């Protein structure tokens, strides 16, 4: 069976990877000062960072069901017999709901996967799904592969301020940190699809050191992992962190630096650093 892979723009996969694996990406939307843009199409992360710094209102929205249906119909027209559609955690966005609505009208069967994740933790899983699909895997096996890799991944991140997460309502249990937000630099994690507070650190330098420790610990063990360091308007710090992790984590097969896109960037704010550590599936 020929299985096509669809994901959304919050996977933040480089275009070269998307093209190489024939993955379709449906963009989420970001609204800056009342004007709507499509992530990865007509808005940059730098524009989002600038808007946040100038206190211009920034919000985000899911793709329409029609956008997903267009992708599923394109897959069918290209000869696919089924689609596996992998998306940002349903607790972070209603994108999965749009995909489910579209799947009801798709000309071919669609398996929608709630990744319970986002960013390159989801991106690595999407690539694994595409590789298995290319090798002739069934839709059921491809979906299971994507979900396994998402669930096996660790995502930790540092934000300069919790304010952007608070405004967007994505703060979850990390809201307990708000009372001392001015005095601490929070280390957060993605746990079961939710953002959770992990640790309170007094300075940004200590926070970045602790972020490195947590990421390195997640990469320990005999199994190979892929690591992505993602950032919003903090490229130098991201490259430095990636270099240190490359040196420390002997099991790392790939260590990449990727920008957080406009949608996630709108909720975490400038200066954010995130690390995704993703175990590779056994072959």
N, C-alpha and C positions, 0 to 999 in steps of 0.2 A: 504494500500500500504506500502511495506517495503522500507524505505528511508535510504540510506547510507550517511554518512557524510565524506567529504574529506576536508582537509585544508592544509596549508603549514607550514613550520617550523617556520615562524616568529610569529605564535600564541604563541610559547614558553610554551605550555602546558606540565606539568610534565608527564613523561611516564606512571605513575600510573593512571592518569586521562584519558590519551589516551586509555590505555588498558581497563579500566573500562567501557568506553562508546563505544568501538569499532570504534574509529575514525581513519581514515587513514591520515597520514601526509606525504606530498611530500616535500622533502628538497630543499631549495635554495642552491646556491653554493657560496663559498668564495675562492678567489684566493690569496694565500700568496706567494710572491716572485716567481710567475710564476707557482706554483703548485696548482691545483684545489682540493678542498675538499667539501664534502657534509655536510651541517649544521646539527648538532645533530647526525652525524654518525661517522665521522673520524677527527673532529677538535673541539677543546675546546675554550671557551671564553678566557681562560688564554693565549692560544697560539696567539689569535688575539690581545689581549692587549699587549703582549710582542712584537709582530711584529710592532704594531703602535708606541710603545715607542722607538723601535730601527730604526724607519723610513723605515722599509721594506715595499715595495709596497703591498697594500691590496686593492682588489676590490671584487665586488660581481656580481652574475648573476642569472637569473631566471632558474627555471626548464625547461626542454624541454617539448614540447607537448607530446612526447612519455611517459615521466614519469607520466603525468596525465592520459593518455590513459591506461597505465598499471594499475593505481589505479581504474579507472572506470571499466575496465574489471574484475579486482579482485572483485569489489563490485557485479557485475553482476553474477559472478561465485559463490559468496556466497549467492545468492538468492535475492539480492536487485532488486527492480523494478524501482528505480529511485535514483539519486544522487543529493545532494546539496553540492556544492563545494565553500567554503568560503575562500577568499584570501585577502592578503595585498593590501592596496590602490593602484589603478592603477596609481596614481600620484607619488607613491614612487617606483614602480617596474612594469615591464611588465609581471609579473607572471599571472595576470588575462588573458592576451592575450594568453598565452600558454594554460591555462585552456579552453578558448573558442575554440581554434583550436582543442584541443583534444575532446571536447564535440561533435564536428561535426561527429566524427567517433566512438563515444561510442555505445555499443550495447544496452544501456538503456538511457532514457532521463536524461540529466544533466542540472541543474539550477546553473549557475555560479553567485556568489554573490561578487561584489566588496565591501568589507567591509568599504572602506574609512578610514580604521584604520590599526592598527598593534599591535603586542605585546599582552599582556593579555587582553586588551580591546576587541580585536578580539577573544582571547582565551575563555573568559567568554561567549561570544556570540556563539561560536562554541559548548561549553558545553550545553548551553540552547537549541540549535538546535538539538543536539544529544538526549537530554532528551525528547523533543517534538516528535522527530522521533520514539523513543522507545515507546512512548505512543500511536503511531498510527497516528501521524499528517501527512497531505499530504505534498508533496514536496513544494507546493506553501506556505503553512502555515509555514513550517520549515524554508524556505528561508526568509520569512517575519519576523519571530522571530529573526533570526540571524541579519538581517539588522537593525531591531528596536533597538536591544540591543547595537549594534555598534554605531548607531547614538545618542543614549541616553547617551553614556559614555563620560567621561571627561579624557583627557590625558594631563598631564603637566610634564615637565621634566627640569632638570638642567644639563648642560654640563660644563666641566672645560674649554673647548675651542671650538670655532666655526670652527676651522680649518678643522676638519675631515668632517663636514657637507659641508663645502665649497668645499673641494676636490671632494666629491662624488656628488656634484650638487643637494643635497637634502635640501638646506637651505631655499628656497622659499623667502617669504617676510622678513624672519629673517636676510637677507643679509644687511638690514639697520643697523644692530648692528655691522657689521664688522669694521666700521671706528674706533670704540672705543673698539674693542675686547680685547685689552690688559688691559683696565681699568675697565672692567665690567665682571660680572658673569651673563650670560643671563638665564632668565626663558623663556622656549619655550612651545608651545602647539601644539597639532594636531587639526587642524580646517578644516573641510570639505576635509579631505584627504591630507592636506598640512601642513608642519611645518611652524608655524608663531611665530614671536617674541612677547612675552607678556610684559615682564618687564626687565629693566636693574637694576641690584643690584651690589653694590660696592664690597662686600666680599662674599666668599663662605659660611660663617656661616649665613649671612643675606639671602643669596639665598636659603639655605636649610630651614631656618625658613619660608621664604615666600612660598616655595614649599609646606610645611606642611599646611600653612594657606589656600592656594588655594585648596588643596586636601580636607581638612576638610570642607571647604565651599561647595564643590561639593557634599559632602556626607550628608549635612544638609537636613532635611525634614523627613516626616513620612515613606517614602518608604525604604525598605531594599536595601542595596547596597553590592556589593563585591568590595574589594580593593586589588590591587596588587602593591607592591613596587618592581620595577625591577632595576637592576644595572649592571654595567660592572666594575669588579675589585674593588668593594666598598661594600663588604658584611656587614661590621660592621655598616657603616652609614645607609645602607638599613634596617638592623634589628632594629636599634634604631628608625628610622623613622616609621617603621611598628608598633613598640610598642606604640609610641606616638599616631599614628592614631587610633590604636585599643582602646586606652583609651579615645580619644576625640570624635570619631564618633559613637554615640549610635546606629545608624541605620545599622552599619556594621555587616553583617552576617558572612562574611569570610574576613580575612586580611592575605594575603600570601606574602612571599618574594621569588622572582624568578629572576634568572640571565637573563639578556639580552643575546641573542645568538650571534653567530659569525657574522651573516649578519648585523643586526642592530648595533651591537657593532662596526663593522668596520666603520660605518658612524658617530657614536656619540663619540666614543673614551673612554678611561679609565676614571673612576671617575664619569661617568654619573649616575644619579638617575632619575627614571621615576615613576610616580604614575598614575595608571588607576583606576578610580572610575566608577563602572558599576552598574546601577540600575538593580535589579532583576525583571524579568517579573512577573506580577500578576498571581496568580493561581486560 
